[in-house]
Amino acid sequence: MLLVRERLPAQSHADADLVLPFEQRQKSRLRTVLANGEEIGLFLERGTILRGGDCLRGDDGRIVRVVAAEESLMEVRSADATALARAAYHLGNRHTPVEVGENWLRFAADSVLEEMLVGLGVAVISMTAPFEPEPGAYAGGHHHSGEARHSGVIHDFAARGMTR
């Protein structure tokens, strides 16, 4: 099995492709297969999100290119900036990963979200395409778990010589 521990900037040359949907490109530990069928194990820095075009270096020196897989998506389109902003607000309020383009938003296919958006008056279509959502304002530094929140508070108190 090819082991990968290093992420590289995009390269012009790659020895193999790793085709993954967005859900799997968010995992820092993953056992899967390359496009050629060879097994690969990812051991990347926690919080790493792989993007289509990123490259990885295997322990044996080989370069693997990450390819964003085609996924079932929904696309919201509107020439009305206010309607599109409203749709983005409601998707964000549900912590839905969203890809943003010129006059459109894309998100993983979800009939409940589709119904909500149609109710807001925007057009929603089903499609298949690679999915590259926004990384988020906190890009790896934002956590919802109580452990992450509290560890930061404890660290801050300790750094100031304070106790809880």
C-alpha positions in Angstrom: 0.0 0.0 0.0 1.3 3.5 -0.9 1.5 5.7 2.2 1.2 9.5 1.9 2.1 12.0 4.6 2.9 15.1 2.5 0.7 17.5 0.6 2.4 19.5 -2.2 1.4 22.4 -4.4 0.0 21.5 -7.8 2.6 19.8 -10.0 2.8 19.4 -13.8 3.7 15.8 -13.4 1.9 13.1 -11.4 2.4 9.3 -11.3 -1.2 8.5 -10.4 -4.6 10.1 -9.8 -6.7 9.9 -6.6 -10.3 10.6 -7.4 -12.3 11.5 -4.3 -15.6 13.2 -3.5 -15.5 16.2 -1.2 -16.6 14.2 1.9 -13.4 12.1 1.6 -11.2 15.0 0.7 -11.8 16.4 4.2 -10.3 13.3 5.9 -6.8 13.5 7.1 -6.7 9.7 7.7 -8.1 7.6 4.9 -7.6 4.2 3.3 -8.8 4.1 -0.3 -7.6 3.3 -3.8 -6.0 5.2 -6.6 -7.6 5.4 -10.1 -5.4 2.5 -11.2 -6.7 0.3 -8.3 -3.6 0.5 -6.0 -4.3 0.9 -2.3 -3.3 4.2 -0.7 -3.3 5.3 2.9 -3.4 9.0 3.7 -1.8 10.3 6.9 -2.1 14.1 6.5 -2.0 16.9 9.0 -5.3 17.2 10.8 -7.7 19.7 9.3 -6.3 19.2 5.8 -8.9 19.7 3.0 -7.7 18.4 -0.4 -8.7 20.3 -3.5 -8.8 19.1 -7.1 -5.4 19.6 -8.5 -3.5 19.3 -5.2 -0.7 16.8 -5.2 0.6 14.4 -2.6 4.0 12.8 -2.2 4.1 9.1 -1.3 6.7 7.7 1.0 8.3 6.1 -2.1 8.6 9.5 -3.8 5.7 9.1 -6.2 3.4 12.1 -6.9 -0.3 11.6 -6.7 -2.7 14.2 -8.1 -6.0 14.7 -6.3 -9.0 14.8 -8.7 -12.4 16.1 -7.4 -15.0 13.4 -8.2 -18.2 14.1 -10.0 -21.0 14.3 -7.4 -24.8 14.7 -7.2 -25.3 18.4 -6.6 -27.9 21.0 -6.7 -27.4 24.4 -8.2 -29.3 27.6 -7.3 -29.2 30.3 -9.9 -30.6 33.8 -9.8 -29.8 37.1 -11.5 -31.3 38.8 -8.4 -28.4 39.3 -6.0 -30.7 39.7 -3.0 -32.4 36.3 -3.7 -29.1 34.6 -4.1 -27.7 36.2 -0.9 -30.9 35.0 0.9 -30.4 31.5 -0.4 -26.7 31.6 0.7 -27.7 32.8 4.1 -30.1 30.0 4.7 -27.7 27.4 3.4 -25.0 28.8 5.7 -27.4 28.9 8.6 -27.6 25.1 8.2 -23.8 24.7 8.0 -24.1 23.4 4.5 -20.9 23.4 2.5 -21.5 25.7 -0.6 -19.5 26.4 -3.7 -20.0 29.9 -4.9 -19.9 31.0 -8.5 -21.1 33.9 -10.7 -24.9 34.1 -10.0 -25.0 30.5 -8.7 -24.5 28.4 -5.6 -23.9 24.6 -5.5 -24.4 22.2 -2.6 -24.6 18.4 -2.2 -28.0 17.1 -3.4 -30.6 17.3 -0.6 -34.3 17.3 -1.2 -35.1 19.2 2.1 -32.8 22.0 1.2 -34.2 22.1 -2.4 -37.7 22.5 -1.1 -36.6 25.3 1.3 -34.9 27.2 -1.5 -37.8 26.8 -4.0 -40.0 28.2 -1.2 -37.7 31.2 -1.1 -38.4 31.8 -4.8 -35.1 30.7 -6.4 -34.6 28.1 -9.1 -32.9 24.8 -8.1 -31.6 22.3 -10.6 -30.0 18.9 -10.1 -26.6 18.3 -11.7 -23.5 16.2 -11.6 -20.1 18.0 -11.3 -17.0 18.1 -9.2 -17.7 19.9 -5.8 -15.3 22.5 -4.5 -17.1 24.4 -1.7 -15.8 27.4 0.1 -13.2 26.6 2.8 -15.1 28.7 5.4 -14.1 31.9 7.1 -12.1 30.0 9.8 -10.5 27.5 7.4 -9.5 24.9 10.0 -9.4 27.2 13.0 -13.1 27.0 13.7 -14.4 24.1 15.9 -17.9 23.2 17.2 -16.8 20.5 19.6 -16.9 21.5 23.3 -13.5 19.9 23.7 -11.9 22.3 21.1 -13.6 25.4 22.6 -12.7 24.5 26.1 -9.1 23.5 25.4 -8.6 27.0 23.8 -10.1 28.6 26.9 -8.0 26.5 29.3 -4.8 27.2 27.2 -5.6 31.0 27.4 -6.1 30.8 31.1 -2.9 28.8 31.6 -0.9 31.3 29.4 -2.0 34.1 31.7 -1.2 32.1 34.8 -4.9 32.0 35.7 -7.0 29.1 37.0 -10.6 28.3 36.1 
